[in-house]
Amino acid sequence: MLQVSRLVKQYKKFRAVDDLSFTISPGEIVGLLGPNGAGKTTALRCVSGILKPTEGSILINGYDVVLDQAKAKSGLAFVPEVPSLYELLTVDEHLRFVAMCFDTLDRYEELRDTLLERYDLNEKRNHLVATLSKGMRQKLSVACALIHNANVLLFDEPMIGIDPAGAKELKDEIVRQRDNGSAILISTHLLDTAEKLCDRVIIVAKGRKLAEGTLEQLQHLSNREGQSLEQIFLALTEPEA
Ligand code: ATP
């Protein structure tokens, strides 16, 4: 479970995230949507413990990301927008290293084989990360997130750069993880994908939450019955002409 309460992240005087609160329960996929610069990546980086919040609290499975970092992070996996990988490890070594860090080596080999097969990285298992294509790096970053027992999963623009088969596999994987009880937060600009994949969305702009709910709830709240997520998103986020 992920609980974010009154999160503020300030870069000097600029508030990139401003009083953002939301909860994601086990078995939920939630989309974090917003125009460029809305504060999505900043919020995800705070949740993942990379950035220290200026104010507010973030609990992962009940553990505070700042005060109880190791316990909080043991349940968390983060797939960043730009993969951050160790170039001089092979694909296999990289996955093994992540499994070692999270103390999940006991089931490593079976899970590794499944993930390499699923993400079409089998042929590359003994190749250096430095030699992978952009999409392959993104797939490896996803595999690293899935190689340990996280039940809170964060994805920042996960489909970007992945081929159609990989993107389909990733969407199926996200649904599988949700059905196994994970709490999942996905930042994306792909509104069609968000509409199909997410149980609920949070729309942010200029660091603040504008709306949150299922498509039906957003349609109702904005008096736009029957409209698509894209139509509602644009109506909520585009400045009046
Ligand atoms: P996009 O959809 O373009 O990826 P985003 O919603 O993820 O955008 P962020 O990357 O979180 O937005 O940025 C939010 C705001 O914070 C932007 O105005 C950005 O310029 C600013 N910002 C981000 N990182 C820093 C930083 N290190 N120092 C100062 N300002 C920053």
Boltz pocket constraint, residues with backbone or C-beta under 6 A from the ligand:
constraints:
  - pocket:
      binder: B
      contacts: [[A, 11], [A, 14], [A, 16], [A, 34], [A, 35], [A, 36], [A, 37], [A, 38], [A, 39], [A, 40], [A, 41], [A, 42], [A, 43]]
      max_distance: 6.0
